[in-house]
Amino acid sequence: LSYSTYNQFWKEANSTINDLLVQEIPAEPLKPEKDRLTVFQKLATLYIKYVQIFRKLESSYDQVVHPQKRRILRQVLDGTMGRLLEVKDEMVNLEFSEFHYFDDILSDLKLTPNDIEIPIPKYFLHERKKVLQEREQVLGKILAKMGPTVKDSDREAKKMSLEEAIRLVQIHERARQGRLRAKFMREIRLEEEREKLAAQRGAPTLDPDVAATRIQKIWKGFIQRKVTRREREEEMVFIGMVCDGFRNLLCLLVFKMHISCSNAGKKSIQNEVEYQQALVTIKEKIRQVEGPDIKETMQDQIRQWFIECRDATGKFPDYPDEEDGGSSLLFKEKTPEEATELKEKEEEKGKKKGKKGKKSGKKSGKKKKGKNSKLISSPSQEEEPGWKMQESKFLPAVSEAHNNYESVWRNRDEAANFQQKHDGVLIKEDKRVEVESEIRIQVDELMREELNNLKMALDRDKGKKGKKGKKSGKKKGKKSGKKGKKGKKDKDLTADRTIESLYEEMVQQGVLVKCPQVWLQDFIGDYSYLGTTLRQADIEPMPSLSDVRQLVALYGILPLGSQVVHENIPQIKSLLLAGPRGVGKKMLMKSICTETGANLFDLTAQNIAGKYPGKSGLAMLIHMVTKVAKQLQPSVIFIGEAEKTFIKKAPKGDK
């Protein structure tokens, strides 16, 4: 697949986002919806559309190598991911269940269950590749120091000795030679019997018609067997048991696609390095070439402002503080909203000046105004019954990224940029603003001194003493009020130890374990195709394995893999995986660690028994696990057979 394919994916996703933003950010607030079924249909449709957008954006972000495009893609990808989880949370609050069924909506939209499968972004692991490799090396060294574990020694005890292995090979080799010898002797005996029968019968004499019939019989049998073999092969290909030539070619194309995808990752890293270098070089070039002109222009503008203020008021103005933005506040273009606010403030000031002399009228006016405000606000305080969508924390980011795409990348001609390198023109636009802000700080310092000198000269001309208001400046800088008492911090039980030493101890004690690679897609399970039909018949359907896989992706992997999503969604701190033995609970836990590159802490009762005895030991264990897990995020704390942790008296078999 070429870059144009993934750019097309991005374009299609943005087109759908545009439609959804019109729906989710209406010009006028929507009325609360009272019909629960209508609300669910609306949320389910939103959920399905966001999943489709998420799938396209994830594919695009993985393969697009243009560094500036990747930044906008990352913003909209994280925003879409977070909005998807918000919609899921709305459905859970509405239905009071984590399991939802969309078979009727999928049928209406002509989609299959595979179209709403939650993808796992590959950047979760790709962007932390070096960290994961270093951690793997450290873990391997610690395990090598420890030597073979109990399980490894058990495996070695079952291994046979060298003499036993040689003896076993000899037995099988002699048996093989015996079978070959027996087969050879059987063929010799059969050949001798055939020769004896031929000698007894004499030379065979056949009629020509009989001979021709026999030849036809053998030939027709051969042809029919050939046709039957071909039909059997076609049947096996049809049912998917054997690959034909086309499928072999398809497998080759898929293999080449995987190679191309891996090359795209290397290419994106190379382009990112060049982009970072270009940021430094272009900024330095702008500072050297355009910097003096920018500085001179700013100084001229500020001096002109000095003169205009002096001519208008008879004195020089006060220079804006750095906290307020300095001179940038003077020449900032006001938005329409800011302009209207400024007009309203001026009108209010004018009204207040006109009403200064009449205190009684002012008081009565205030009272009347208060009554009117109460009458106006009382209907708004009574909220209409029904459902309303909660305010989203991710829609502003999605909208911003969408607008950036529409204004910059949608119609941009990149026919000459076959290698998808960075765009220098866009870098110049951004860096010019940075250079201007840096130069403005320097200019503000110079112009403040110049303004002070002008004020002193004006005071001397008027015969006044040029006293500076130092006292007022000091008072302004002082902080009033007493500092509040700080809350007590939790005592650090391992303040004298490094994270590396705690990590090593966790590994040695078997609390921090090496997680085998298990991917979520290996947890195979089909979709529930009759969920909606059963619910309409007042029958609660049994959740399928596909539903469990989707929930693990939504609640376990996405918030743990993306920092932006983790910080803004409602926190889901624990997952309960319940079920009989062998259904895949540990497999799902391992898939979370594999997909996110998380550390695995095993706090199963059987694993930690006797390692940290007593209440103080348990407190130390919890402290160490929490400290290491926070420092080396992401981390997963696994408590197998959690019910045994709360048993007061252990059964005889578990003692």
PAVEXFI-226263 format. One record per residue (C-alpha): residue in three letters; residue number from 1; y, z, x. Coordinates in steps of 0.1 Angstrom, whole numbers. Each point is the difference from the previous one (the first is absolute). Layout:
! residues N
r|k|py|pz|px
Ala|NUM|Y|Z|X .
...
END
This chain:
! residues 655
r|k|py|pz|px
Leu|1|0|0|0 .
Ser|2|35|-9|12 .
Tyr|3|31|21|0 .
Ser|4|13|-21|-29 .
Thr|5|-29|13|-21 .
Tyr|6|10|37|5 .
Asn|7|37|-9|-5 .
Gln|8|-11|-15|-33 .
Phe|9|-18|33|-9 .
Trp|10|32|18|7 .
Lys|11|20|-24|-21 .
Glu|12|-24|4|-30 .
Ala|13|1|38|4 .
Asn|14|38|1|0 .
Ser|15|1|-22|-31 .
Thr|16|-22|25|-18 .
Ile|17|21|29|14 .
Asn|18|31|-17|-14 .
Asp|19|-15|0|-35 .
Leu|20|-12|36|3 .
Leu|21|34|12|12 .
Val|22|17|-15|-31 .
Gln|23|-25|19|-21 .
Glu|24|1|33|19 .
Ile|25|37|1|6 .
Pro|26|15|-11|-33 .
Ala|27|37|-4|-6 .
Glu|28|-1|26|-28 .
Pro|29|-22|30|-2 .
Leu|30|-31|-5|-21 .
Lys|31|-9|21|-30 .
Pro|32|-29|24|3 .
Glu|33|-34|-16|-11 .
Lys|34|-19|20|-25 .
Asp|35|-33|-20|-2 .
Arg|36|-24|12|27 .
Leu|37|-21|-31|0 .
Thr|38|31|-23|5 .
Val|39|10|22|29 .
Phe|40|-34|-2|17 .
Gln|41|-1|-38|-5 .
Lys|42|35|-2|17 .
Leu|43|-10|23|29 .
Ala|44|-34|-18|5 .
Thr|45|17|-34|1 .
Leu|46|25|13|25 .
Tyr|47|-28|16|21 .
Ile|48|-20|-33|1 .
Lys|49|31|-20|10 .
Tyr|50|9|24|28 .
Val|51|-35|-2|13 .
Gln|52|2|-38|1 .
Ile|53|34|3|18 .
Phe|54|-15|26|24 .
Arg|55|-29|-23|9 .
Lys|56|22|-30|8 .
Leu|57|25|21|20 .
Glu|58|-27|17|20 .
Ser|59|-15|-34|10 .
Ser|60|34|-13|9 .
Tyr|61|10|30|21 .
Asp|62|-33|-2|19 .
Gln|63|4|-36|9 .
Val|64|38|-7|2 .
Val|65|11|3|37 .
His|66|37|-4|-4 .
Pro|67|15|34|10 .
Gln|68|30|-1|-23 .
Lys|69|-21|-11|-30 .
Arg|70|-25|28|7 .
Arg|71|27|27|-4 .
Ile|72|9|-12|-35 .
Leu|73|-37|-5|-9 .
Arg|74|-8|35|12 .
Gln|75|28|15|-22 .
Val|76|-11|-18|-31 .
Leu|77|-37|7|8 .
Asp|78|5|37|2 .
Gly|79|23|0|-30 .
Thr|80|-26|-19|-21 .
Met|81|-27|23|12 .
Gly|82|20|31|-11 .
Arg|83|10|-16|-33 .
Leu|84|-37|-7|-7 .
Leu|85|-8|36|5 .
Glu|86|28|11|-22 .
Val|87|-12|-23|-28 .
Lys|88|-35|15|5 .
Asp|89|14|35|-3 .
Glu|90|17|-10|-33 .
Met|91|-33|-12|-14 .
Val|92|-17|32|11 .
Asn|93|26|21|-17 .
Leu|94|-2|-21|-32 .
Glu|95|-38|-2|-2 .
Phe|96|-9|34|16 .
Ser|97|-26|-18|21 .
Glu|98|-2|-17|34 .
Phe|99|-23|-28|-13 .
His|100|15|-29|-19 .
Tyr|101|-15|-32|-13 .
Phe|102|17|-34|0 .
Asp|103|-28|-23|-10 .
Asp|104|19|-12|-31 .
Ile|105|32|-6|19 .
Leu|106|-18|-18|28 .
Ser|107|-16|-23|-26 .
Asp|108|34|-8|-14 .
Leu|109|15|-7|34 .
Lys|110|-30|-21|11 .
Leu|111|-7|23|29 .
Thr|112|-32|15|15 .
Pro|113|-6|36|12 .
Asn|114|3|-13|36 .
Asp|115|36|-9|-6 .
Ile|116|10|36|-5 .
Glu|117|-20|14|29 .
Ile|118|23|23|20 .
Pro|119|4|-15|35 .
Ile|120|3|23|31 .
Pro|121|29|-11|21 .
Lys|122|-12|-9|35 .
Tyr|123|31|13|16 .
Phe|124|-12|36|-5 .
Leu|125|-23|-5|30 .
His|126|17|-29|19 .
Glu|127|33|19|5 .
Arg|128|-19|31|13 .
Lys|129|-25|-19|21 .
Lys|130|11|15|33 .
Val|131|2|36|-14 .
Leu|132|-35|-4|-14 .
Gln|133|-14|-14|32 .
Glu|134|15|29|20 .
Arg|135|-14|25|-24 .
Glu|136|-34|-16|1 .
Gln|137|0|3|38 .
Val|138|10|37|-1 .
Leu|139|-26|7|-26 .
Gly|140|-27|-18|21 .
Lys|141|9|19|31 .
Ile|142|-3|33|-17 .
Leu|143|-33|-9|-16 .
Ala|144|-13|-12|34 .
Lys|145|10|34|16 .
Met|146|-19|18|-27 .
Gly|147|-32|-20|7 .
Pro|148|-26|-8|-27 .
Thr|149|3|18|-32 .
Val|150|-29|17|-19 .
Lys|151|-6|-31|-20 .
Asp|152|-1|-22|31 .
Ser|153|-25|23|17 .
Asp|154|-22|-1|-31 .
Arg|155|1|-38|3 .
Glu|156|-9|1|37 .
Ala|157|-29|24|-7 .
Lys|158|-16|-26|-23 .
Lys|159|1|-27|26 .
Met|160|-33|-8|17 .
Ser|161|-7|1|37 .
Leu|162|-2|-30|23 .
Glu|163|-39|1|1 .
Glu|164|-2|2|-38 .
Ala|165|22|-30|-3 .
Ile|166|-20|-20|25 .
Arg|167|-32|9|-18 .
Leu|168|14|-10|-33 .
Val|169|11|-34|14 .
Gln|170|-35|-6|15 .
Ile|171|-18|7|-32 .
His|172|22|-24|-20 .
Glu|173|-3|-27|28 .
Arg|174|-38|3|1 .
Ala|175|-2|-2|-38 .
Arg|176|21|-32|1 .
Gln|177|-22|-16|26 .
Gly|178|-31|9|-20 .
Arg|179|14|-16|-31 .
Leu|180|8|-32|19 .
Arg|181|-35|-1|15 .
Ala|182|-17|5|-34 .
Lys|183|21|-28|-15 .
Phe|184|-9|-23|29 .
Met|185|-37|7|-3 .
Arg|186|1|-5|-38 .
Glu|187|15|-35|5 .
Ile|188|-27|-9|25 .
Arg|189|-28|10|-24 .
Leu|190|16|-20|-29 .
Glu|191|3|-31|22 .
Glu|192|-37|3|10 .
Glu|193|-11|2|-36 .
Arg|194|21|-31|-9 .
Glu|195|-17|-19|28 .
Lys|196|-35|10|-12 .
Leu|197|7|-11|-36 .
Ala|198|14|-33|12 .
Ala|199|-31|-7|21 .
Gln|200|-23|8|-29 .
Arg|201|18|-23|-25 .
Gly|202|5|-29|24 .
Ala|203|29|-25|0 .
Pro|204|20|2|-33 .
Thr|205|3|-32|-20 .
Leu|206|27|-1|-27 .
Asp|207|9|-26|-26 .
Pro|208|35|-15|5 .
Asp|209|11|11|-35 .
Val|210|-11|36|7 .
Ala|211|17|0|33 .
Ala|212|32|-13|-15 .
Thr|213|-1|26|-28 .
Arg|214|-5|27|26 .
Ile|215|30|-12|20 .
Gln|216|22|-1|-31 .
Lys|217|-11|35|-10 .
Ile|218|10|14|34 .
Trp|219|33|-19|0 .
Lys|220|10|10|-35 .
Gly|221|-9|36|8 .
Phe|222|22|-1|31 .
Ile|223|30|-15|-20 .
Gln|224|-4|25|-28 .
Arg|225|-1|29|24 .
Lys|226|31|-13|17 .
Val|227|19|-2|-34 .
Thr|228|-12|35|-10 .
Arg|229|12|15|33 .
Arg|230|34|-16|-4 .
Glu|231|3|13|-36 .
Arg|232|-10|34|11 .
Glu|233|26|0|28 .
Glu|234|27|-11|-26 .
Glu|235|-10|28|-23 .
Met|236|2|26|28 .
Val|237|35|-14|9 .
Phe|238|10|1|-36 .
Ile|239|-9|37|-4 .
Gly|240|16|9|33 .
Met|241|-31|9|20 .
Val|242|4|-28|26 .
Cys|243|31|-17|16 .
Asp|244|2|-37|-1 .
Gly|245|19|-23|23 .
Phe|246|33|4|-19 .
Arg|247|-4|37|0 .
Asn|248|-6|0|38 .
Leu|249|32|-20|3 .
Leu|250|18|25|-22 .
Cys|251|-13|29|21 .
Leu|252|14|-18|31 .
Leu|253|34|-4|-17 .
Val|254|0|36|-10 .
Phe|255|-8|10|36 .
Lys|256|28|-22|13 .
Met|257|24|16|-26 .
His|258|-9|35|14 .
Ile|259|8|-12|35 .
Ser|260|33|-14|-12 .
Cys|261|8|33|-18 .
Ser|262|-6|20|32 .
Asn|263|21|-25|20 .
Ala|264|28|5|-25 .
Gly|265|0|38|8 .
Lys|266|4|-8|37 .
Lys|267|27|-25|-7 .
Ser|268|20|25|-22 .
Ile|269|-1|25|29 .
Gln|270|13|-25|24 .
Asn|271|28|-11|-24 .
Glu|272|9|36|-6 .
Val|273|4|6|38 .
Glu|274|23|-31|3 .
Tyr|275|20|12|-30 .
Gln|276|6|34|15 .
Gln|277|12|-16|32 .
Ala|278|23|-24|-20 .
Leu|279|16|30|-18 .
Val|280|11|14|33 .
Thr|281|11|-33|17 .
Ile|282|19|-13|-30 .
Lys|283|18|33|-6 .
Glu|284|11|2|36 .
Lys|285|12|-36|-1 .
Ile|286|21|6|-32 .
Arg|287|15|31|17 .
Gln|288|10|-19|31 .
Val|289|12|-33|-17 .
Glu|290|14|12|-33 .
Gly|291|7|36|7 .
Pro|292|35|-3|16 .
Asp|293|12|-22|-29 .
Ile|294|-14|24|-26 .
Lys|295|17|29|17 .
Glu|296|33|-17|2 .
Thr|297|-2|-11|-37 .
Met|298|-8|36|-11 .
Gln|299|29|15|20 .
Asp|300|25|-26|-15 .
Gln|301|-12|8|-35 .
Ile|302|3|38|5 .
Arg|303|35|-4|16 .
Gln|304|11|-22|-30 .
Trp|305|-12|28|-23 .
Phe|306|21|26|20 .
Ile|307|31|-22|-5 .
Glu|308|-6|-6|-37 .
Cys|309|-5|37|-7 .
Arg|310|31|9|19 .
Asp|311|21|-26|-18 .
Ala|312|-13|12|-33 .
Thr|313|1|38|4 .
Gly|314|23|5|30 .
Lys|315|-27|17|21 .
Phe|316|-32|-9|17 .
Pro|317|-33|6|-19 .
Asp|318|-28|24|8 .
Tyr|319|-29|-17|18 .
Pro|320|-33|2|-20 .
Asp|321|-27|23|15 .
Glu|322|-32|-13|16 .
Glu|323|-20|17|-27 .
Asp|324|18|-21|-27 .
Gly|325|-7|-32|20 .
Gly|326|31|-2|21 .
Ser|327|20|-33|-2 .
Ser|328|-28|-17|-18 .
Leu|329|11|19|-31 .
Leu|330|34|-18|1 .
Phe|331|-13|-36|0 .
Lys|332|-32|6|-21 .
Glu|333|-2|-25|-29 .
Lys|334|-4|20|-32 .
Thr|335|-27|-8|-24 .
Pro|336|9|-7|-37 .
Glu|337|-13|35|-9 .
Glu|338|21|17|27 .
Ala|339|31|-20|-11 .
Thr|340|-5|11|-37 .
Glu|341|-5|36|11 .
Leu|342|32|-1|20 .
Lys|343|20|-14|-29 .
Glu|344|-14|27|-23 .
Lys|345|10|27|25 .
Glu|346|36|-14|2 .
Glu|347|2|-2|-38 .
Glu|348|-12|37|-3 .
Lys|349|27|11|26 .
Gly|350|27|-18|-20 .
Lys|351|-11|16|-33 .
Lys|352|0|35|17 .
Lys|353|35|-5|13 .
Gly|354|12|-9|-35 .
Lys|355|-14|32|-15 .
Lys|356|12|25|25 .
Gly|357|27|17|-21 .
Lys|358|-20|8|-32 .
Lys|359|-25|28|6 .
Ser|360|-8|7|-36 .
Gly|361|-6|-36|-8 .
Lys|362|-22|-2|30 .
Lys|363|-21|29|-11 .
Ser|364|-4|-13|-35 .
Gly|365|-8|-34|14 .
Lys|366|-27|16|21 .
Lys|367|-15|18|-29 .
Lys|368|-1|-31|-21 .
Lys|369|-14|-20|28 .
Gly|370|-28|26|5 .
Lys|371|-9|-1|-37 .
Asn|372|-1|-38|0 .
Ser|373|-22|0|31 .
Lys|374|-24|24|-16 .
Leu|375|-3|-22|-31 .
Ile|376|-6|-31|22 .
Ser|377|-25|16|23 .
Ser|378|-21|17|-27 .
Pro|379|-18|-32|-11 .
Ser|380|-9|-10|36 .
Gln|381|-15|34|7 .
Glu|382|-25|-5|-28 .
Glu|383|-25|-23|17 .
Glu|384|-19|-24|-22 .
Pro|385|-37|6|-2 .
Gly|386|-22|-25|18 .
Trp|387|-10|-12|35 .
Lys|388|24|-10|27 .
Met|389|-7|-13|35 .
Gln|390|8|25|27 .
Glu|391|26|-10|26 .
Ser|392|-15|-18|29 .
Lys|393|5|8|37 .
Phe|394|-13|-34|12 .
Leu|395|18|-25|-23 .
Pro|396|33|1|20 .
Ala|397|-19|-9|32 .
Val|398|-19|-28|-18 .
Ser|399|32|-13|-15 .
Glu|400|19|1|34 .
Ala|401|-29|-18|18 .
His|402|-1|-26|-28 .
Asn|403|37|-6|2 .
Asn|404|-2|-4|38 .
Tyr|405|-28|-26|-5 .
Glu|406|20|-19|-26 .
Ser|407|32|-1|21 .
Val|408|-14|-6|34 .
Trp|409|-36|-14|0 .
Arg|410|-7|-18|-32 .
Asn|411|19|-32|8 .
Arg|412|1|3|38 .
Asp|413|-11|-31|18 .
Glu|414|-26|9|27 .
Ala|415|-15|-34|6 .
Ala|416|9|2|37 .
Asn|417|-12|36|4 .
Phe|418|-37|-8|3 .
Gln|419|-8|30|22 .
Gln|420|18|23|-25 .
Lys|421|22|16|27 .
His|422|30|22|-9 .
Asp|423|32|-15|-14 .
Gly|424|29|6|24 .
Val|425|27|-7|-26 .
Leu|426|-12|29|-22 .
Ile|427|-1|23|31 .
Lys|428|36|-9|8 .
Glu|429|12|8|-35 .
Asp|430|-16|35|2 .
Lys|431|9|8|36 .
Arg|432|36|-11|-5 .
Val|433|4|27|-26 .
Glu|434|-15|26|24 .
Val|435|23|-11|28 .
Glu|436|30|2|-23 .
Ser|437|-9|35|-11 .
Glu|438|-5|11|37 .
Ile|439|33|-16|10 .
Arg|440|18|15|-30 .
Ile|441|-9|35|12 .
Gln|442|16|-7|34 .
Val|443|30|-16|-16 .
Asp|444|4|30|-23 .
Glu|445|3|24|29 .
Leu|446|26|-22|17 .
Met|447|20|-4|-32 .
Arg|448|0|37|-8 .
Glu|449|17|7|33 .
Glu|450|24|-28|-6 .
Leu|451|8|13|-35 .
Asn|452|6|35|14 .
Asn|453|24|-15|26 .
Leu|454|18|-20|-27 .
Lys|455|4|32|-22 .
Met|456|14|20|30 .
Ala|457|24|-28|8 .
Leu|458|12|-2|-36 .
Asp|459|5|38|-1 .
Arg|460|20|-1|32 .
Asp|461|22|-27|-14 .
Lys|462|7|22|-31 .
Gly|463|6|30|22 .
Lys|464|-30|20|-11 .
Lys|465|-25|18|21 .
Gly|466|-33|-17|3 .
Lys|467|-22|28|-10 .
Lys|468|-36|-7|-7 .
Gly|469|-18|16|-29 .
Lys|470|-26|17|22 .
Lys|471|-5|29|-23 .
Ser|472|-8|-21|-30 .
Gly|473|-24|-20|21 .
Lys|474|-17|32|10 .
Lys|475|-2|13|-35 .
Lys|476|-15|-33|-11 .
Gly|477|-27|2|26 .
Lys|478|-10|36|-8 .
Lys|479|-29|7|-23 .
Ser|480|5|25|-28 .
Gly|481|-27|23|-13 .
Lys|482|-28|18|16 .
Lys|483|-32|-16|10 .
Gly|484|-29|7|-24 .
Lys|485|-30|18|13 .
Lys|486|-27|-22|12 .
Gly|487|-34|3|-17 .
Lys|488|-29|13|20 .
Lys|489|-20|-26|17 .
Asp|490|-38|1|2 .
Lys|491|-12|15|32 .
Asp|492|-14|-26|24 .
Leu|493|-34|14|11 .
Thr|494|-4|-26|28 .
Ala|495|36|-2|13 .
Asp|496|-12|2|36 .
Arg|497|-25|-29|-3 .
Thr|498|6|-37|1 .
Ile|499|-12|-25|-27 .
Glu|500|-24|-15|26 .
Ser|501|-18|33|6 .
Leu|502|-2|6|-38 .
Tyr|503|-13|-35|-5 .
Glu|504|-27|5|27 .
Glu|505|-11|33|-15 .
Met|506|-3|-16|-35 .
Val|507|-22|-27|14 .
Gln|508|-22|25|20 .
Gln|509|-5|21|-30 .
Gly|510|-10|-30|-21 .
Val|511|29|4|-24 .
Leu|512|17|-32|10 .
Val|513|-27|-27|-1 .
Lys|514|-2|-37|8 .
Cys|515|-1|-20|-32 .
Pro|516|-23|-30|-1 .
Gln|517|16|-33|-11 .
Val|518|-5|-5|-37 .
Trp|519|22|-24|-20 .
Leu|520|9|5|-36 .
Gln|521|-12|-35|-9 .
Asp|522|-35|11|11 .
Phe|523|-1|23|-31 .
Ile|524|-13|-26|-23 .
Gly|525|3|4|-38 .
Asp|526|8|-23|-29 .
Tyr|527|27|2|-26 .
Ser|528|-4|15|-35 .
Tyr|529|4|-30|-23 .
Leu|530|-3|19|-33 .
Gly|531|24|29|6 .
Thr|532|26|-11|-26 .
Thr|533|-27|-10|-25 .
Leu|534|-17|34|2 .
Arg|535|33|19|-3 .
Gln|536|9|-19|-31 .
Ala|537|-34|13|-14 .
Asp|538|10|36|9 .
Ile|539|-25|0|29 .
Glu|540|12|12|34 .
Pro|541|-15|-24|25 .
Met|542|-16|11|32 .
Pro|543|23|-7|30 .
Ser|544|-15|-27|23 .
Leu|545|-3|0|38 .
Ser|546|28|-25|1 .
Asp|547|23|25|-18 .
Val|548|-9|27|26 .
Arg|549|7|-25|28 .
Gln|550|34|-8|-14 .
Leu|551|10|36|-4 .
Val|552|-10|8|36 .
Ala|553|22|-29|11 .
Leu|554|29|11|-22 .
Tyr|555|-1|38|5 .
Gly|556|-16|3|34 .
Ile|557|8|-30|23 .
Leu|558|34|-14|-11 .
Pro|559|19|33|1 .
Leu|560|-16|9|33 .
Gly|561|5|-33|17 .
Ser|562|37|-6|-9 .
Gln|563|26|25|10 .
Val|564|26|-14|-25 .
Val|565|-24|4|-29 .
His|566|-12|34|11 .
Glu|567|36|13|1 .
Asn|568|10|-12|-35 .
Ile|569|-29|2|-23 .
Pro|570|-12|32|-17 .
Gln|571|-22|17|25 .
Ile|572|-38|-2|-5 .
Lys|573|-12|25|25 .
Ser|574|-37|1|-8 .
Leu|575|-28|-22|-15 .
Leu|576|-31|13|-17 .
Leu|577|-31|-22|5 .
Ala|578|-27|13|-23 .
Gly|579|-35|-14|-7 .
Pro|580|-37|2|8 .
Arg|581|-14|-4|35 .
Gly|582|0|-36|13 .
Val|583|28|-15|-22 .
Gly|584|24|-6|30 .
Lys|585|24|30|1 .
Lys|586|-1|3|38 .
Met|587|2|-38|2 .
Leu|588|33|0|-19 .
Met|589|13|28|22 .
Lys|590|-9|-19|31 .
Ser|591|16|-32|-13 .
Ile|592|33|19|-5 .
Cys|593|0|10|37 .
Thr|594|-10|-34|11 .
Glu|595|26|-20|-20 .
Thr|596|28|23|10 .
Gly|597|-11|10|35 .
Ala|598|1|37|-10 .
Asn|599|-14|30|19 .
Leu|600|-30|16|-18 .
Phe|601|-3|38|-1 .
Asp|602|-33|12|-14 .
Leu|603|4|34|-17 .
Thr|604|-33|0|-17 .
Ala|605|-13|36|-4 .
Gln|606|-32|-9|19 .
Asn|607|20|-15|29 .
Ile|608|24|29|5 .
Ala|609|-24|28|-6 .
Gly|610|1|25|29 .
Lys|611|26|-18|20 .
Tyr|612|31|20|-11 .
Pro|613|-14|32|-15 .
Gly|614|21|25|-20 .
Lys|615|33|-3|-18 .
Ser|616|20|-4|32 .
Gly|617|-24|-27|13 .
Leu|618|3|-19|-33 .
Ala|619|38|3|1 .
Met|620|0|-13|36 .
Leu|621|-22|-30|-10 .
Ile|622|22|-9|-29 .
His|623|31|3|22 .
Met|624|-15|-22|27 .
Val|625|-12|-27|-23 .
Thr|626|34|-1|-19 .
Lys|627|20|-1|33 .
Val|628|-21|-28|16 .
Ala|629|-2|-20|-33 .
Lys|630|38|1|-4 .
Gln|631|6|-10|36 .
Leu|632|-26|-28|1 .
Gln|633|6|-16|-34 .
Pro|634|-16|-15|-20 .
Ser|635|-28|25|-4 .
Val|636|-28|6|-26 .
Ile|637|-15|35|-5 .
Phe|638|-35|-3|-14 .
Ile|639|-17|29|-18 .
Gly|640|-35|-10|-9 .
Glu|641|-19|20|-27 .
Ala|642|33|16|-9 .
Glu|643|-16|22|-26 .
Lys|644|-18|20|26 .
Thr|645|33|12|14 .
Phe|646|6|20|-31 .
Ile|647|-35|15|-4 .
Lys|648|2|38|3 .
Lys|649|-37|4|7 .
Ala|650|-18|-28|18 .
Pro|651|-34|-11|-13 .
Lys|652|-31|8|21 .
Gly|653|-5|-36|11 .
Asp|654|36|-3|13 .
Lys|655|0|32|21 .
END
